[in-house]
Amino acid sequence: MRSGKILLGVLAGLAVGASMGILFAPARGSSTRRKISRKSDEYADELGEKFNEFAESIKDKFEKIRKDANAMAKSGKHLAEDVKAEL
């Protein structure tokens, strides 16, 4: 979770910095609004991609944990059966 928060903070900082740079640039208002709109769309797309990557990595980790838990359960079942057979 910590890396997700850091990534979100970096992306938000980039968006604010780009917006401030555009706002203080000497350009007409309509041109500035188009630039802001375009940049915000780009950042939204990037953020969406990063979120999807983050969600996919969480899904992969959860799947690995689930497989490991199933393997441990099967191993424990076999061990219990072996002990029962010995008794």
N, C-alpha and C positions, 0 to 999 in steps of 0.2 A: 504494500500500500504506500509505503514511503516514496518509492520511485515514481508512482503515479501522481502523487501530490507535487513532487518536484517538477515532473514533466508538465503538469497543468500550470504551475507557476511560471515556468519558462515560456510556455506558449502564450499565456496571458500577458507577460511582460513584453514579448515580441509584438503582440497585437497593439498594446497601448503605445509602445515606442513608435511603431510604424504610423499609427493614427496621429500621434502628436507631430511627427515629422511632416506628414502630409498637411496637417492643419496650419503649421507655421511656414509652409512653403508658399512663395508668392505665386498664386494661381487664382483663377476665377472660382467663384463659389460652386458653380455647376460642375466644373472640372474636378474640383476637390471632392465633391460629394460622390462623383463617379469613381474616383480613385479609392475613397474610403469604402465604398460598396464592394468594389472589386477585391480589395485586400481582405475585407471581412469575409467574403465568400471563400477566398483562398485559405484563410486561417481556419474557417469552419470546416472546410474539407480536410485540411491537415489534422485538425483535432479529431474529426470523425475517424480518420484512418488510424491515428494513434490509439484512440479508444478501442477500435476493433482489434488492433494488434494486442492491446492489453487484455481485452476480454478473451481473446483466443489463447493467450498464454495462461490465463487463469483456468480456462477450460481444460487445456492440456495437462496442467498440474493436477487438477481435480481428478481427471481420468487416470493419471498415473497412480495417485493415492488410492483410488478405488480398486485398480488392478492389484496393487500391492496388498491391500486389505483382503481382497478375495483370495490371493495366494496364501496369505498368512492363515486365513480361516481354513482353507483346504489342508494346509500343512498341520494345523492344530487338530483337525478332524482325524487325519491319518495317524497322528501320534496318539490320540486318545484311543483309536481303534487298536493300535499295536499294544498299548498298555492293557487294554481290556482283554485282548487275546492272550497276553502273558499271564494275566490273573486267572 
